[in-house]
Amino acid sequence: GRGNAAVTALEDVKIKMTRPGGGKYSKELKEGENTDFILDLFGLDIPGFRDLFHKFPGEWRFETDIEICTVTMNYDGQWTNLRVLLTPAEEQRRSKAALHYANPALDRMPLRQSEKSARKEIDRLSYEIKEAEKRLPELRAQEREALDARKVAEDEARKKQAEAETAARVAQQITSDRQVMEAQCRKFQRALLKAQNVFVEETKKGIQERSDWGVSLQFLLHKFVPELKRQFPGVDIERKTFLEIADMLWDHHGRHFSHKVDFLGHATLVDPADGEAGVSLTSAIGVLDPIHVGKANLFLSWTWRYQVGPLLEALLDYARRSGLPIGSCFLWICFFANNQRIWLRQPQDGIAVFRGNVSKVGRMVCLLDKYHDSLYFQRLWTLYEMFVACVVLKLKVDVAIMEDGRLDLPDVSLRQLSQRLSSIDISIARATFQSDEDAIWKQINEVHGGADGITMEIKNLLRTMLSDLILDH
């Protein structure tokens, strides 16, 4: 840059500059004369000329009677490969001077062994220099070819990027047009159905599912289990896992959907989204008992492997500790909120559904069966939900523990807690369905930086939340 590379001539000197492409410039300086570097030195300090180096990437050459300096400007605007060599004339002069003192024929004196060794080293180094100089033109040519090839590749990449952006805009417009057309078609279909059967249309409006509905904790505590017992007499519902309940209702285990029973009427109610029978349990509860459905204010992160009784007890304990009235605590729980008919017949984008719903709810509770060797830590979905909600979306996240796990908390030190959490590793966690597992791992590796960082974040989050629980107890 100007002002930080001044040149002072120690004797009369002529400097020659050759830029990439063959342009040549020269300047003579008198002894003691001062000048700034390249721009003033060659009279090039004119508007726009400071971009000269960036416009001519490649090798720049500066030469005096004694030395040759070469330096390369790359396409990123950085100087590299600085080399300073003697001119052939100066090298020859110095070689003759050295030989004068090492040549017995000139000095008429015998050489000592050390002088002979030095002479051999001089000869060897001179040979190495010459061999290296022979390679320099070829290497410089290869470097120029590589730089040119890089420029061509970058230009081609920019061209392809522009084409891709154009194609994306066209696709976006086509998608928008398609969505408008589909919306119009749906509008005409709804109007036709309403004209044909007003009763059916009014029924659809009454049961229309909203993605942000939640079921009240009061319903779960006081009506859910009695309704299941009425549907399945003689079954110990409290000791059944939600996976078992799912198989009792929908044949969930084989992912082959069928309504085995019409629990709460959810199998016969018509879903306005597609006009087919079968809605979510939350929608069915909203029709059956509307006061127990409302805008969700708590998202539950859990696993279907939990038993019904311990889960409901843990939610009640959490609501009491958090000061949440059970009548106005509406939980978004995937078991109830998702229409299982749709999810079991056709795989859905679970990650998008999760992020959309947890963002709308704004608060999440992570339900653990115990604080070490927990089922929660073995499931890929739950660990991923905790990381995204707390670290990525920065939502309010709490932890709740089932009764057996809470009983151990008062006797656990913070050191013991850290040791027992050390076994958590998201890389060995699993999801029930391979499609879910593949989608989550794609996010972990391509968006969130890999499993190790996520595992560390989860351990830190759990250590903080469980430490607070220990102190509370």
Secondary structure, 3 states (H helix, E strand, C coil): CCCCCCEECCCCEEEEEECCCCCEEEEEECCCCEECCHHHHCCCCCCCHHHHHHHCCEEEEEECCCEEEEEEECCCCCEEEEEEEECHHHHHHHHHHHHHHHCHHHHCCCCCHHHHHHHHHHHHHHHHHHHHHHHHHHHHHHHHHHHHHHHHHHHHHHHHHHHHHHHHHHHHHHHHHHHHHHHHHHHHHHHHHHHHCHHHHHHHHHHCCCCCEEEEHHHHHHHHHHHHHHHCCCCCHHHCEHHHHHHHHHCCCCCCCCCCCCHHHCCCCEECCCCEECCCHHHHHHHHCHHHEEECCEEEECCCCCEHHHHHHHHHHHHHHHCCCCCCCEEECHHHHCCHHHHHHCCCCHHHHHHHHHHHHCEEEEEECCCCCCHHHHEHHHHHHHHHHHHHCCCEEEEEECHHHHHHHHHCCHHHHHHHHCCCCHHHCECCCHHHHHHHHHHHHHCCCCHHHHHHHHHHHHHHHHHHHHHHC
